[in-house]
Amino acid sequence: MEINDWLVVAMFLTFILFLFSGIPIAWVLGGVGVLFVGVGYLADTYFDTITGLDYSTIGLVANRIYKIMDNWVLVALPMFIFMGLALDESGIAEKLLKSIQKFFGRLRGGLAITVVIIGIILAASTGIIGASVVLLAVMSLPIMLKQGYDKQIALGTIASSGTLGILIPPSIMLIIMADQVGLSVGDLFMGAVFPGILLGTLYIVFIFIYGLVKPNKMPIAKEDANLKMDFALAWDLVKNIIPPAALVLTVLGSIFFGLATPTEASGLGAFGALVLTAVNGKLKFNVLKKICHSTMNTTGYIFAIFVGATCFSLVLRELGGDELISAAVTGISDNPIIIVAFILFIVFLLGFVLDWIEITLIVLPLVAPIVQNLDLNVVSYGIDNANLIWFVLLVAVTLQTSFLTPPVGFALFYLKGVCPPEIELKDIYKGVVPFILLQLLGLALIAFFPQLVTWLPSVAY
């Protein structure tokens, strides 16, 4: 190994060391990047045989940070965050929970199915894992436990349904992924529709079968068992589901049909969510202040990591990290499928210790060029970058799985934070196991049937 290779390895080890120090991740990323700019100079890594020491790397870092702040696509991030938080405060989810619960009340496991459906709707309107998991837990966990649901299946249903927000568009993760690998946000959004629906469907089918096999763990409430399906019940469901569905369809439809850019659509979504909050009588000054404050906090957190990760990844590339990682990955096998599987396995492991933001900003740009050059023969239906779109969606599903995986899945700790004291962490761990297996099944289906990803984007062409 050459000196540059050793510096790349040392940079990764230093990052891992500081990662467990408790220092905020944005400072760790930026600090390690700046540190190894200096180390590189001391080791004459940036030495030019004609002009001597090359000081352009520092300038490149500053220039790359400027490009982040000048990127109009990223303006969609705070707007979609605002949209999700406003819908959380609007009270729409609570109304939907009651309506859908009545609609499925006579069905074994109907309450758990209701939670999954609400999770899908929240995913299509918030895109924020923490908010979705907490809101679902606060709304549904006390009801499920009171109705006599087994606590493990209740916890697993809530945690897994809440993580759908990372995948189903408009997902803020997909916006960042598109920016990092140079893909169309609209293509990624359309590519994610069927995978998101697939996972939600797998959850519902599992719950339905589980309710039939073990009915004592999913009892039907007495008041729901006596409900009769009538027009009033159906109309109550329809009138409560139309407003959020109309907002989501307006936002996504404007993107899919080319009527608006993702940035413009995000503004439309934020305004629409504010209108729905006002219509439901929830829009007060304190609520608006809370939404704006939370939006600023979340956006600031994401962009701080953006800046730190930009510094880290650029210095890593200047040290030759791209070449080293490419050689290491492609040396695994001559089979492109094995290479993709290996990358996904590494992403899965990294999800235990890193948030999706760091993985998206650091790892994805390093491995995406490798995958783009592989002979994968993905069914493209004529769309550009079909291999890359399919791979990015595989990474997204893998990251969603890592949110649920013990011992440090982030969704598990979001859920534990709002659970009653008698709920132990081991109950949550046991509850998510079947849903992790379902997500792995979904990942396998998407891997073996790329058409689930590539067909819908082709419709727009």
Secondary structure, DSSP 8 states (H G I E B T S, - for coil): --HHHHHHHHHHHHHHHHHTTT--HHHHHHHHHHHHHHHHHHTTTTEETTTEE--HHHHHHHHHHHHHHT-GGGGHHHHHHHHHHHHHHHTHHHHHHHHHHHHTTTSTTHHHHHHHHHHHHHHTTT--HHHHHHHHHHHHHHHHHHHT--HHHHHHHHHHHHGGGGTSSS-HHHHHHHHHHT--HHHHHHHHHHHHHHHHHHHHHHHHHHHHH-GGGS---HHHHT----HHHHHHHHHHHHHHHHHHHHHHHHHHTTSS-HHHHHHHHHHHHHHHHHHTT---HHHHHHHHHHHHHHHHHHHHHHHHHHHHHHHHHHTTHHHHHHHHHHTS-S-HHHHHHHHHHHHHHHTTTS-HHHIIIIIHHHHHHHHHTS------TT-TTHHHHHHHHHHHHHHHHHHH-TTT-HHHHHHHTTS-TT--HHHHHHHHHHHHHHHHHHHHHHHH-THHHHHHHHHT-
